[in-house]
Amino acid sequence: VQLQASGGGSVQAGGSLRLSCVASGLTFSLYAMGWFRQAPGLERQFVAAISRSGGITYYTDSVKGRFTISRDNAKNTVYLQVNSLKPEDTAVYYCAAAKFVSYERLFIKSIDYDHWGQGTLVTVST
């Protein structure tokens, strides 16, 4: 299984980016997906998750209303649209594929994710 994240970059506060993560080596439509981030010196934290059909999404409080997770199962891709960026959003963003379950749900704990991408860096300046 490979997860290839891209779309990070350096933006000013208030700016936007669209992060993408292309998956291979798994039947993408069967897996919930998530985005996590890790800022320098801090632990990896949950950002957003989406169920395998895309029908259920969930966000950490600090990004609600600014970030949107979505997926295109035909393209084996999960997206994270990040708007109204703040300096505290600066981090390496990781996409991850959750463990398989036979029903529609999502996961917010990193321990429930089996496969991780390499990360894409988002830097937000004032």
N, CA, C and O atoms as a Tinker XYZ file with bonds, in Angstrom:
   504  protein
     1  N      0.858000   -1.193000    0.000000    73     2
     2  CA     0.000000    0.000000    0.000000    64     1     3
     3  C      0.893000    1.241000    0.000000    63     2     4     5
     4  O      1.857000    1.341000    0.760000    81     3
     5  N      0.545000    2.170000   -0.867000    73     3     6
     6  CA     1.258000    3.448000   -0.908000    64     5     7
     7  C      0.266000    4.596000   -0.886000    63     6     8     9
     8  O     -0.767000    4.561000   -1.553000    81     7
     9  N      0.597000    5.608000   -0.110000    73     7    10
    10  CA    -0.188000    6.827000   -0.052000    64     9    11
    11  C      0.742000    7.990000   -0.374000    63    10    12    13
    12  O      1.728000    8.221000    0.325000    81    11
    13  N      0.424000    8.706000   -1.423000    73    11    14
    14  CA     1.289000    9.788000   -1.892000    64    13    15
    15  C      0.575000   11.115000   -1.698000    63    14    16    17
    16  O     -0.368000   11.442000   -2.418000    81    15
    17  N      1.042000   11.876000   -0.711000    73    15    18
    18  CA     0.436000   13.173000   -0.413000    64    17    19
    19  C      1.159000   14.282000   -1.167000    63    18    20    21
    20  O      2.366000   14.212000   -1.400000    81    19
    21  N      0.401000   15.298000   -1.540000    73    19    22
    22  CA     0.977000   16.447000   -2.225000    64    21    23
    23  C      0.100000   17.666000   -1.985000    63    22    24    25
    24  O     -0.979000   17.565000   -1.403000    81    23
    25  N      0.577000   18.817000   -2.440000    73    23    26
    26  CA    -0.218000   20.030000   -2.365000    64    25    27
    27  C      0.192000   21.004000   -1.292000    63    26    28    29
    28  O     -0.345000   22.110000   -1.227000    81    27
    29  N      1.124000   20.625000   -0.451000    73    27    30
    30  CA     1.586000   21.539000    0.582000    64    29    31
    31  C      2.365000   22.693000   -0.014000    63    30    32    33
    32  O      2.685000   22.701000   -1.203000    81    31
    33  N      2.665000   23.665000    0.827000    73    31    34
    34  CA     3.418000   24.817000    0.357000    64    33    35
    35  C      3.471000   25.894000    1.420000    63    34    36    37
    36  O      3.051000   25.691000    2.559000    81    35
    37  N      3.992000   27.034000    1.029000    73    35    38
    38  CA     4.092000   28.183000    1.927000    64    37    39
    39  C      3.083000   29.232000    1.506000    63    38    40    41
    40  O      3.062000   29.657000    0.351000    81    39
    41  N      2.251000   29.647000    2.442000    73    39    42
    42  CA     1.219000   30.644000    2.165000    64    41    43
    43  C      1.167000   31.650000    3.302000    63    42    44    45
    44  O      1.648000   31.389000    4.404000    81    43
    45  N      0.586000   32.783000    3.024000    73    43    46
    46  CA     0.357000   33.769000    4.071000    64    45    47
    47  C     -0.923000   33.448000    4.815000    63    46    48    49
    48  O     -1.798000   32.753000    4.299000    81    47
    49  N     -1.022000   33.950000    6.010000    73    47    50
    50  CA    -2.226000   33.763000    6.806000    64    49    51
    51  C     -3.443000   34.215000    6.008000    63    50    52    53
    52  O     -3.423000   35.252000    5.344000    81    51
    53  N     -4.489000   33.421000    6.087000    73    51    54
    54  CA    -5.695000   33.693000    5.321000    64    53    55
    55  C     -5.746000   32.988000    3.987000    63    54    56    57
    56  O     -6.785000   32.970000    3.327000    81    55
    57  N     -4.634000   32.409000    3.586000    73    55    58
    58  CA    -4.567000   31.729000    2.304000    64    57    59
    59  C     -5.172000   30.339000    2.324000    63    58    60    61
    60  O     -5.668000   29.869000    3.348000    81    59
    61  N     -5.117000   29.693000    1.167000    73    59    62
    62  CA    -5.727000   28.377000    0.990000    64    61    63
    63  C     -4.789000   27.445000    0.243000    63    62    64    65
    64  O     -3.931000   27.877000   -0.528000    81    63
    65  N     -4.973000   26.167000    0.489000    73    63    66
    66  CA    -4.285000   25.116000   -0.237000    64    65    67
    67  C     -5.229000   23.941000   -0.397000    63    66    68    69
    68  O     -6.200000   23.808000    0.347000    81    67
    69  N     -4.945000   23.099000   -1.363000    73    67    70
    70  CA    -5.678000   21.849000   -1.518000    64    69    71
    71  C     -4.681000   20.706000   -1.462000    63    70    72    73
    72  O     -3.854000   20.536000   -2.359000    81    71
    73  N     -4.772000   19.935000   -0.407000    73    71    74
    74  CA    -3.912000   18.784000   -0.255000    64    73    75
    75  C     -4.574000   17.576000   -0.910000    63    74    76    77
    76  O     -5.789000   17.400000   -0.822000    81    75
    77  N     -3.776000   16.755000   -1.559000    73    75    78
    78  CA    -4.269000   15.547000   -2.203000    64    77    79
    79  C     -3.469000   14.353000   -1.717000    63    78    80    81
    80  O     -2.307000   14.481000   -1.329000    81    79
    81  N     -4.098000   13.208000   -1.743000    73    79    82
    82  CA    -3.430000   11.973000   -1.356000    64    81    83
    83  C     -3.947000   10.861000   -2.254000    63    82    84    85
    84  O     -5.122000   10.498000   -2.199000    81    83
    85  N     -3.062000   10.325000   -3.079000    73    83    86
    86  CA    -3.416000    9.253000   -3.998000    64    85    87
    87  C     -2.998000    7.921000   -3.392000    63    86    88    89
    88  O     -1.856000    7.751000   -2.965000    81    87
    89  N     -3.923000    6.991000   -3.360000    73    87    90
    90  CA    -3.669000    5.685000   -2.765000    64    89    91
    91  C     -3.510000    4.624000   -3.844000    63    90    92    93
    92  O     -4.149000    4.685000   -4.895000    81    91
    93  N     -2.653000    3.658000   -3.571000    73    91    94
    94  CA    -2.484000    2.509000   -4.458000    64    93    95
    95  C     -2.202000    1.280000   -3.611000    63    94    96    97
    96  O     -1.722000    1.369000   -2.481000    81    95
    97  N     -2.517000    0.126000   -4.197000    73    95    98
    98  CA    -2.258000   -1.118000   -3.480000    64    97    99
    99  C     -3.361000   -1.555000   -2.543000    63    98   100   101
   100  O     -3.195000   -2.518000   -1.793000    81    99
   101  N     -4.484000   -0.860000   -2.575000    73    99   102
   102  CA    -5.631000   -1.261000   -1.774000    64   101   103
   103  C     -6.901000   -0.894000   -2.529000    63   102   104   105
   104  O     -6.883000   -0.045000   -3.421000    81   103
   105  N     -8.000000   -1.539000   -2.164000    73   103   106
   106  CA    -9.291000   -1.199000   -2.753000    64   105   107
   107  C     -9.795000    0.028000   -2.022000    63   106   108   109
   108  O    -10.458000   -0.068000   -0.989000    81   107
   109  N     -9.467000    1.182000   -2.577000    73   107   110
   110  CA    -9.623000    2.460000   -1.894000    64   109   111
   111  C    -11.022000    2.678000   -1.343000    63   110   112   113
   112  O    -11.184000    3.191000   -0.236000    81   111
   113  N    -12.022000    2.294000   -2.101000    73   111   114
   114  CA   -13.412000    2.573000   -1.714000    64   113   115
   115  C    -13.866000    1.792000   -0.489000    63   114   116   117
   116  O    -14.955000    2.041000    0.030000    81   115
   117  N    -13.057000    0.857000   -0.022000    73   115   118
   118  CA   -13.423000    0.061000    1.139000    64   117   119
   119  C    -12.877000    0.615000    2.455000    63   118   120   121
   120  O    -13.157000    0.074000    3.524000    81   119
   121  N    -12.091000    1.703000    2.371000    73   119   122
   122  CA   -11.379000    2.185000    3.550000    64   121   123
   123  C    -11.733000    3.625000    3.905000    63   122   124   125
   124  O    -11.769000    4.505000    3.045000    81   123
   125  N    -11.993000    3.842000    5.190000    73   123   126
   126  CA   -12.063000    5.209000    5.678000    64   125   127
   127  C    -10.675000    5.829000    5.598000    63   126   128   129
   128  O     -9.661000    5.138000    5.700000    81   127
   129  N    -10.651000    7.142000    5.415000    73   127   130
   130  CA    -9.387000    7.855000    5.276000    64   129   131
   131  C     -9.328000    9.011000    6.266000    63   130   132   133
   132  O    -10.355000    9.506000    6.731000    81   131
   133  N     -8.120000    9.423000    6.574000    73   131   134
   134  CA    -7.968000   10.532000    7.500000    64   133   135
   135  C     -6.769000   11.392000    7.171000    63   134   136   137
   136  O     -5.855000   10.979000    6.457000    81   135
   137  N     -6.795000   12.592000    7.705000    73   135   138
   138  CA    -5.658000   13.500000    7.654000    64   137   139
   139  C     -5.229000   13.817000    9.080000    63   138   140   141
   140  O     -6.053000   14.093000    9.951000    81   139
   141  N     -3.949000   13.771000    9.290000    73   139   142
   142  CA    -3.345000   14.145000   10.569000    64   141   143
   143  C     -2.277000   15.192000   10.293000    63   142   144   145
   144  O     -1.882000   15.391000    9.144000    81   143
   145  N     -1.813000   15.855000   11.330000    73   143   146
   146  CA    -0.721000   16.798000   11.147000    64   145   147
   147  C      0.202000   16.768000   12.358000    63   146   148   149
   148  O     -0.194000   16.417000   13.469000    81   147
   149  N      1.436000   17.146000   12.099000    73   147   150
   150  CA     2.423000   17.191000   13.169000    64   149   151
   151  C      3.252000   18.454000   13.033000    63   150   152   153
   152  O      3.972000   18.647000   12.054000    81   151
   153  N      3.132000   19.304000   14.034000    73   151   154
   154  CA     3.913000   20.532000   14.078000    64   153   155
   155  C      5.249000   20.248000   14.765000    63   154   156   157
   156  O      5.352000   19.286000   15.526000    81   155
   157  N      6.260000   21.055000   14.515000    73   155   158
   158  CA     7.572000   20.833000   15.139000    64   157   159
   159  C      7.484000   20.759000   16.647000    63   158   160   161
   160  O      6.918000   21.641000   17.293000    81   159
   161  N      8.051000   19.695000   17.207000    73   159   162
   162  CA     8.089000   19.540000   18.649000    64   161   163
   163  C      6.804000   19.051000   19.286000    63   162   164   165
   164  O      6.726000   18.906000   20.506000    81   163
   165  N      5.793000   18.797000   18.464000    73   163   166
   166  CA     4.508000   18.358000   18.994000    64   165   167
   167  C      4.163000   16.969000   18.473000    63   166   168   169
   168  O      4.746000   16.482000   17.504000    81   167
   169  N      3.195000   16.344000   19.148000    73   167   170
   170  CA     2.742000   15.032000   18.716000    64   169   171
   171  C      1.835000   15.156000   17.493000    63   170   172   173
   172  O      1.245000   16.208000   17.248000    81   171
   173  N      1.736000   14.089000   16.746000    73   171   174
   174  CA     0.823000   14.047000   15.615000    64   173   175
   175  C     -0.602000   14.156000   16.139000    63   174   176   177
   176  O     -0.966000   13.511000   17.122000    81   175
   177  N     -1.405000   14.983000   15.468000    73   175   178
   178  CA    -2.784000   15.166000   15.903000    64   177   179
   179  C     -3.762000   14.913000   14.759000    63   178   180   181
   180  O     -3.442000   15.103000   13.585000    81   179
   181  N     -4.929000   14.490000   15.126000    73   179   182
   182  CA    -6.003000   14.253000   14.162000    64   181   183
   183  C     -6.503000   15.581000   13.601000    63   182   184   185
   184  O     -6.621000   16.563000   14.334000    81   183
   185  N     -6.797000   15.610000   12.300000    73   183   186
   186  CA    -7.351000   16.794000   11.657000    64   185   187
   187  C     -8.757000   16.525000   11.131000    63   186   188   189
   188  O     -9.697000   17.242000   11.475000    81   187
   189  N     -8.904000   15.494000   10.299000    73   187   190
   190  CA   -10.192000   15.230000    9.665000    64   189   191
   191  C    -10.228000   13.776000    9.209000    63   190   192   193
   192  O     -9.194000   13.154000    8.968000    81   191
   193  N    -11.447000   13.255000    9.099000    73   191   194
   194  CA   -11.625000   11.890000    8.630000    64   193   195
   195  C    -12.873000   11.801000    7.772000    63   194   196   197
   196  O    -13.779000   12.627000    7.879000    81   195
   197  N    -12.906000   10.786000    6.919000    73   195   198
   198  CA   -14.036000   10.589000    6.024000    64   197   199
   199  C    -14.288000    9.099000    5.893000    63   198   200   201
   200  O    -13.350000    8.306000    5.811000    81   199
   201  N    -15.556000    8.720000    5.874000    73   199   202
   202  CA   -15.918000    7.324000    5.731000    64   201   203
   203  C    -15.674000    6.858000    4.300000    63   202   204   205
   204  O    -15.379000    7.667000    3.420000    81   203
   205  N    -15.797000    5.572000    4.074000    73   203   206
   206  CA   -15.389000    5.030000    2.778000    64   205   207
   207  C    -16.244000    5.509000    1.613000    63   206   208   209
   208  O    -15.752000    5.597000    0.488000    81   207
   209  N    -17.490000    5.812000    1.854000    73   207   210
   210  CA   -18.336000    6.344000    0.778000    64   209   211
   211  C    -18.244000    7.861000    0.690000    63   210   212   213
   212  O    -18.663000    8.458000   -0.301000    81   211
   213  N    -17.691000    8.481000    1.730000    73   211   214
   214  CA   -17.673000    9.939000    1.809000    64   213   215
   215  C    -18.878000   10.521000    2.502000    63   214   216   217
   216  O    -18.999000   11.739000    2.633000    81   215
   217  N    -19.781000    9.648000    2.953000    73   215   218
   218  CA   -21.017000   10.131000    3.539000    64   217   219
   219  C    -20.899000   10.662000    4.954000    63   218   220   221
   220  O    -21.786000   11.370000    5.431000    81   219
   221  N    -19.812000   10.326000    5.624000    73   219   222
   222  CA   -19.612000   10.777000    7.003000    64   221   223
   223  C    -18.251000   11.456000    7.077000    63   222   224   225
   224  O    -17.243000   10.901000    6.640000    81   223
   225  N    -18.235000   12.653000    7.630000    73   223   226
   226  CA   -16.975000   13.365000    7.840000    64   225   227
   227  C    -16.915000   13.878000    9.278000    63   226   228   229
   228  O    -17.939000   14.030000    9.944000    81   227
   229  N    -15.716000   14.135000    9.729000    73   227   230
   230  CA   -15.531000   14.623000   11.099000    64   229   231
   231  C    -14.243000   15.427000   11.148000    63   230   232   233
   232  O    -13.259000   15.094000   10.488000    81   231
   233  N    -14.267000   16.503000   11.952000    73   231   234
   234  CA   -13.121000   17.408000   12.029000    64   233   235
   235  C    -12.762000   17.696000   13.477000    63   234   236   237
   236  O    -13.619000   17.698000   14.360000    81   235
   237  N    -11.497000   17.934000   13.698000    73   235   238
   238  CA   -11.124000   18.457000   14.996000    64   237   239
   239  C    -11.648000   19.884000   15.114000    63   238   240   241
   240  O    -11.779000   20.588000   14.113000    81   239
   241  N    -11.945000   20.302000   16.329000    73   239   242
   242  CA   -12.618000   21.593000   16.532000    64   241   243
   243  C    -11.862000   22.770000   15.914000    63   242   244   245
   244  O    -12.481000   23.698000   15.394000    81   243
   245  N    -10.553000   22.738000   15.966000    73   243   246
   246  CA    -9.771000   23.901000   15.548000    64   245   247
   247  C     -9.816000   24.161000   14.045000    63   246   248   249
   248  O     -9.408000   25.232000   13.596000    81   247
   249  N    -10.306000   23.201000   13.260000    73   247   250
   250  CA   -10.348000   23.394000   11.808000    64   249   251
   251  C    -11.769000   23.416000   11.258000    63   250   252   253
   252  O    -11.965000   23.642000   10.064000    81   251
   253  N    -12.748000   23.187000   12.104000    73   251   254
   254  CA   -14.136000   23.182000   11.634000    64   253   255
   255  C    -14.489000   24.521000   10.999000    63   254   256   257
   256  O    -14.183000   25.584000   11.541000    81   255
   257  N    -15.136000   24.448000    9.843000    73   255   258
   258  CA   -15.507000   25.653000    9.131000    64   257   259
   259  C    -14.420000   26.205000    8.232000    63   258   260   261
   260  O    -14.678000   27.098000    7.425000    81   259
   261  N    -13.199000   25.681000    8.360000    73   259   262
   262  CA   -12.085000   26.150000    7.523000    64   261   263
   263  C    -11.547000   25.048000    6.615000    63   262   264   265
   264  O    -11.114000   25.328000    5.498000    81   263
   265  N    -11.568000   23.823000    7.070000    73   263   266
   266  CA   -11.037000   22.692000    6.307000    64   265   267
   267  C    -12.191000   21.820000    5.834000    63   266   268   269
   268  O    -13.218000   21.710000    6.504000    81   267
   269  N    -12.012000   21.206000    4.678000    73   267   270
   270  CA   -13.011000   20.285000    4.142000    64   269   271
   271  C    -12.313000   19.047000    3.602000    63   270   272   273
   272  O    -11.426000   19.139000    2.754000    81   271
   273  N    -12.722000   17.897000    4.099000    73   271   274
   274  CA   -12.200000   16.636000    3.592000    64   273   275
   275  C    -13.192000   16.065000    2.589000    63   274   276   277
   276  O    -14.405000   16.150000    2.779000    81   275
   277  N    -12.664000   15.484000    1.524000    73   275   278
   278  CA   -13.511000   14.867000    0.508000    64   277   279
   279  C    -12.716000   13.742000   -0.141000    63   278   280   281
   280  O    -11.515000   13.599000    0.086000    81   279
   281  N    -13.401000   12.954000   -0.943000    73   279   282
   282  CA   -12.720000   11.859000   -1.619000    64   281   283
   283  C    -13.360000   11.607000   -2.968000    63   282   284   285
   284  O    -14.535000   11.903000   -3.187000    81   283
   285  N    -12.566000   11.058000   -3.859000    73   283   286
   286  CA   -13.026000   10.618000   -5.178000    64   285   287
   287  C    -12.593000    9.169000   -5.312000    63   286   288   289
   288  O    -11.434000    8.885000   -5.611000    81   287
   289  N    -13.510000    8.268000   -5.094000    73   287   290
   290  CA   -13.147000    6.850000   -5.104000    64   289   291
   291  C    -12.755000    6.373000   -6.500000    63   290   292   293
   292  O    -12.007000    5.404000   -6.631000    81   291
   293  N    -13.242000    7.031000   -7.530000    73   291   294
   294  CA   -12.866000    6.661000   -8.893000    64   293   295
   295  C    -11.401000    7.005000   -9.182000    63   294   296   297
   296  O    -10.771000    6.406000  -10.054000    81   295
   297  N    -10.873000    7.977000   -8.437000    73   295   298
   298  CA    -9.488000    8.399000   -8.619000    64   297   299
   299  C     -8.578000    7.947000   -7.475000    63   298   300   301
   300  O     -7.400000    8.302000   -7.434000    81   299
   301  N     -9.128000    7.165000   -6.553000    73   299   302
   302  CA    -8.346000    6.682000   -5.406000    64   301   303
   303  C     -7.666000    7.830000   -4.655000    63   302   304   305
   304  O     -6.516000    7.724000   -4.229000    81   303
   305  N     -8.398000    8.907000   -4.508000    73   303   306
   306  CA    -7.802000   10.119000   -3.955000    64   305   307
   307  C     -8.670000   10.709000   -2.846000    63   306   308   309
   308  O     -9.895000   10.764000   -2.952000    81   307
   309  N     -8.005000   11.145000   -1.787000    73   307   310
   310  CA    -8.657000   11.895000   -0.725000    64   309   311
   311  C     -8.047000   13.296000   -0.715000    63   310   312   313
   312  O     -6.850000   13.469000   -0.941000    81   311
   313  N     -8.884000   14.281000   -0.453000    73   311   314
   314  CA    -8.463000   15.676000   -0.496000    64   313   315
   315  C     -8.667000   16.339000    0.869000    63   314   316   317
   316  O     -9.490000   15.909000    1.678000    81   315
   317  N     -7.907000   17.373000    1.089000    73   315   318
   318  CA    -8.146000   18.235000    2.243000    64   317   319
   319  C     -8.012000   19.675000    1.755000    63   318   320   321
   320  O     -6.910000   20.163000    1.503000    81   319
   321  N     -9.155000   20.342000    1.627000    73   319   322
   322  CA    -9.158000   21.756000    1.277000    64   321   323
   323  C     -8.962000   22.549000    2.557000    63   322   324   325
   324  O     -9.755000   22.441000    3.493000    81   323
   325  N     -7.907000   23.341000    2.592000    73   323   326
   326  CA    -7.597000   24.100000    3.793000    64   325   327
   327  C     -7.696000   25.580000    3.469000    63   326   328   329
   328  O     -6.931000   26.104000    2.660000    81   327
   329  N     -8.634000   26.240000    4.101000    73   327   330
   330  CA    -8.897000   27.665000    3.869000    64   329   331
   331  C     -8.646000   28.470000    5.148000    63   330   332   333
   332  O     -8.529000   27.917000    6.241000    81   331
   333  N     -8.568000   29.772000    4.976000    73   331   334
   334  CA    -8.387000   30.687000    6.115000    64   333   335
   335  C     -7.258000   30.211000    7.020000    63   334   336   337
   336  O     -7.407000   30.140000    8.240000    81   335
   337  N     -6.138000   29.892000    6.408000    73   335   338
   338  CA    -5.026000   29.308000    7.154000    64   337   339
   339  C     -4.470000   30.277000    8.184000    63   338   340   341
   340  O     -4.438000   31.491000    7.985000    81   339
   341  N     -4.037000   29.699000    9.282000    73   339   342
   342  CA    -3.455000   30.445000   10.387000    64   341   343
   343  C     -2.030000   29.944000   10.631000    63   342   344   345
   344  O     -1.708000   28.811000   10.273000    81   343
   345  N     -1.191000   30.755000   11.223000    73   343   346
   346  CA     0.176000   30.284000   11.511000    64   345   347
   347  C      0.202000   28.986000   12.316000    63   346   348   349
   348  O      1.106000   28.167000   12.150000    81   347
   349  N     -0.780000   28.801000   13.180000    73   347   350
   350  CA    -0.811000   27.584000   13.999000    64   349   351
   351  C     -1.193000   26.346000   13.201000    63   350   352   353
   352  O     -1.154000   25.237000   13.733000    81   351
   353  N     -1.563000   26.517000   11.932000    73   351   354
   354  CA    -1.813000   25.373000   11.058000    64   353   355
   355  C     -0.519000   24.846000   10.447000    63   354   356   357
   356  O     -0.533000   23.814000    9.774000    81   355
   357  N      0.577000   25.522000   10.665000    73   355   358
   358  CA     1.860000   25.079000   10.125000    64   357   359
   359  C      2.212000   23.710000   10.679000    63   358   360   361
   360  O      2.267000   23.513000   11.893000    81   359
   361  N      2.451000   22.762000    9.774000    73   359   362
   362  CA     2.725000   21.380000   10.178000    64   361   363
   363  C      2.994000   20.545000    8.930000    63   362   364   365
   364  O      2.771000   20.982000    7.800000    81   363
   365  N      3.473000   19.347000    9.170000    73   363   366
   366  CA     3.487000   18.333000    8.115000    64   365   367
   367  C      2.149000   17.609000    8.178000    63   366   368   369
   368  O      1.748000   17.118000    9.233000    81   367
   369  N      1.473000   17.548000    7.058000    73   367   370
   370  CA     0.162000   16.915000    6.976000    64   369   371
   371  C      0.307000   15.528000    6.370000    63   370   372   373
   372  O      0.917000   15.353000    5.315000    81   371
   373  N     -0.270000   14.539000    7.064000    73   371   374
   374  CA    -0.198000   13.151000    6.653000    64   373   375
   375  C     -1.592000   12.625000    6.329000    63   374   376   377
   376  O     -2.551000   12.877000    7.058000    81   375
   377  N     -1.686000   11.890000    5.226000    73   375   378
   378  CA    -2.913000   11.158000    4.975000    64   377   379
   379  C     -2.707000    9.723000    5.454000    63   378   380   381
   380  O     -1.581000    9.232000    5.540000    81   379
   381  N     -3.810000    9.073000    5.758000    73   379   382
   382  CA    -3.728000    7.720000    6.281000    64   381   383
   383  C     -4.976000    6.939000    5.894000    63   382   384   385
   384  O     -6.064000    7.499000    5.757000    81   383
   385  N     -4.794000    5.644000    5.722000    73   383   386
   386  CA    -5.893000    4.725000    5.440000    64   385   387
   387  C     -6.174000    3.908000    6.698000    63   386   388   389
   388  O     -5.271000    3.328000    7.301000    81   387
   389  N     -7.436000    3.880000    7.071000    73   387   390
   390  CA    -7.822000    3.203000    8.308000    64   389   391
   391  C     -7.833000    1.685000    8.139000    63   390   392   393
   392  O     -7.781000    1.166000    7.024000    81   391
   393  N     -7.900000    1.003000    9.252000    73   391   394
   394  CA    -8.065000   -0.443000    9.232000    64   393   395
   395  C     -9.393000   -0.791000    8.584000    63   394   396   397
   396  O    -10.343000   -0.009000    8.618000    81   395
   397  N     -9.443000   -1.978000    7.994000    73   395   398
   398  CA   -10.659000   -2.379000    7.306000    64   397   399
   399  C    -11.756000   -2.752000    8.298000    63   398   400   401
   400  O    -11.519000   -3.476000    9.266000    81   399
   401  N    -12.951000   -2.249000    8.041000    73   399   402
   402  CA   -14.161000   -2.713000    8.715000    64   401   403
   403  C    -15.225000   -2.879000    7.650000    63   402   404   405
   404  O    -15.147000   -2.259000    6.589000    81   403
   405  N    -16.212000   -3.704000    7.919000    73   403   406
   406  CA   -17.182000   -4.057000    6.882000    64   405   407
   407  C    -18.395000   -3.150000    6.857000    63   406   408   409
   408  O    -19.401000   -3.483000    6.231000    81   407
   409  N    -18.319000   -1.998000    7.532000    73   407   410
   410  CA   -19.452000   -1.088000    7.540000    64   409   411
   411  C    -18.952000    0.349000    7.482000    63   410   412   413
   412  O    -17.762000    0.619000    7.641000    81   411
   413  N    -19.871000    1.244000    7.256000    73   411   414
   414  CA   -19.556000    2.655000    7.067000    64   413   415
   415  C    -19.268000    3.314000    8.408000    63   414   416   417
   416  O    -20.127000    3.365000    9.288000    81   415
   417  N    -18.038000    3.822000    8.550000    73   415   418
   418  CA   -17.683000    4.567000    9.750000    64   417   419
   419  C    -16.387000    5.301000    9.487000    63   418   420   421
   420  O    -15.771000    5.113000    8.438000    81   419
   421  N    -15.971000    6.121000   10.407000    73   419   422
   422  CA   -14.677000    6.757000   10.315000    64   421   423
   423  C    -13.938000    6.591000   11.640000    63   422   424   425
   424  O    -14.502000    6.106000   12.621000    81   423
   425  N    -12.670000    6.998000   11.656000    73   423   426
   426  CA   -11.836000    6.820000   12.835000    64   425   427
   427  C    -11.087000    8.110000   13.119000    63   426   428   429
   428  O    -10.698000    8.820000   12.191000    81   427
   429  N    -10.882000    8.418000   14.384000    73   427   430
   430  CA   -10.178000    9.649000   14.738000    64   429   431
   431  C     -8.891000    9.394000   15.511000    63   430   432   433
   432  O     -8.151000   10.336000   15.792000    81   431
   433  N     -8.612000    8.161000   15.854000    73   431   434
   434  CA    -7.390000    7.841000   16.583000    64   433   435
   435  C     -6.349000    7.271000   15.629000    63   434   436   437
   436  O     -6.670000    6.432000   14.788000    81   435
   437  N     -5.116000    7.718000   15.754000    73   435   438
   438  CA    -4.073000    7.266000   14.846000    64   437   439
   439  C     -3.848000    5.760000   14.932000    63   438   440   441
   440  O     -3.416000    5.139000   13.961000    81   439
   441  N     -4.136000    5.175000   16.081000    73   439   442
   442  CA    -3.930000    3.745000   16.254000    64   441   443
   443  C     -4.851000    2.928000   15.342000    63   442   444   445
   444  O     -4.579000    1.757000   15.079000    81   443
   445  N     -5.925000    3.531000   14.867000    73   443   446
   446  CA    -6.876000    2.844000   13.990000    64   445   447
   447  C     -6.506000    2.955000   12.514000    63   446   448   449
   448  O     -7.249000    2.494000   11.648000    81   447
   449  N     -5.376000    3.556000   12.233000    73   447   450
   450  CA    -4.922000    3.713000   10.851000    64   449   451
   451  C     -3.727000    2.797000   10.589000    63   450   452   453
   452  O     -2.753000    2.788000   11.342000    81   451
   453  N     -3.825000    2.039000    9.518000    73   451   454
   454  CA    -2.800000    1.037000    9.219000    64   453   455
   455  C     -1.739000    1.528000    8.243000    63   454   456   457
   456  O     -0.606000    1.047000    8.266000    81   455
   457  N     -2.091000    2.474000    7.392000    73   455   458
   458  CA    -1.174000    2.894000    6.338000    64   457   459
   459  C     -1.074000    4.406000    6.326000    63   458   460   461
   460  O     -2.077000    5.110000    6.448000    81   459
   461  N      0.158000    4.901000    6.175000    73   459   462
   462  CA     0.433000    6.325000    6.245000    64   461   463
   463  C      1.232000    6.800000    5.030000    63   462   464   465
   464  O      2.101000    6.093000    4.518000    81   463
   465  N      0.915000    8.012000    4.587000    73   463   466
   466  CA     1.693000    8.643000    3.538000    64   465   467
   467  C      2.928000    9.305000    4.110000    63   466   468   469
   468  O      3.175000    9.259000    5.315000    81   467
   469  N      3.702000    9.924000    3.229000    73   467   470
   470  CA     4.984000   10.486000    3.639000    64   469   471
   471  C      4.861000   11.905000    4.190000    63   470   472   473
   472  O      5.812000   12.421000    4.778000    81   471
   473  N      3.730000   12.527000    4.011000    73   471   474
   474  CA     3.521000   13.866000    4.543000    64   473   475
   475  C      3.816000   14.953000    3.535000    63   474   476   477
   476  O      4.655000   14.795000    2.647000    81   475
   477  N      3.111000   16.059000    3.688000    73   475   478
   478  CA     3.345000   17.235000    2.871000    64   477   479
   479  C      3.354000   18.454000    3.795000    63   478   480   481
   480  O      2.476000   18.593000    4.648000    81   479
   481  N      4.326000   19.322000    3.633000    73   479   482
   482  CA     4.535000   20.425000    4.567000    64   481   483
   483  C      3.692000   21.637000    4.195000    63   482   484   485
   484  O      3.695000   22.093000    3.051000    81   483
   485  N      2.977000   22.141000    5.181000    73   483   486
   486  CA     2.226000   23.392000    5.042000    64   485   487
   487  C      2.842000   24.406000    5.999000    63   486   488   489
   488  O      2.939000   24.165000    7.202000    81   487
   489  N      3.252000   25.530000    5.452000    73   487   490
   490  CA     3.843000   26.598000    6.255000    64   489   491
   491  C      3.022000   27.859000    6.059000    63   490   492   493
   492  O      2.837000   28.329000    4.936000    81   491
   493  N      2.532000   28.401000    7.165000    73   491   494
   494  CA     1.692000   29.597000    7.112000    64   493   495
   495  C      2.424000   30.735000    7.826000    63   494   496   497
   496  O      2.778000   30.619000    8.999000    81   495
   497  N      2.640000   31.815000    7.114000    73   495   498
   498  CA     3.347000   32.957000    7.671000    64   497   499
   499  C      2.382000   34.109000    7.940000    63   498   500   501
   500  O      1.312000   34.197000    7.336000    81   499
   501  N      2.777000   34.980000    8.849000    73   499   502
   502  CA     1.928000   36.137000    9.170000    64   501   503
   503  C      2.147000   37.248000    8.166000    63   502   504
   504  O      1.522000   38.304000    8.268000    81   503
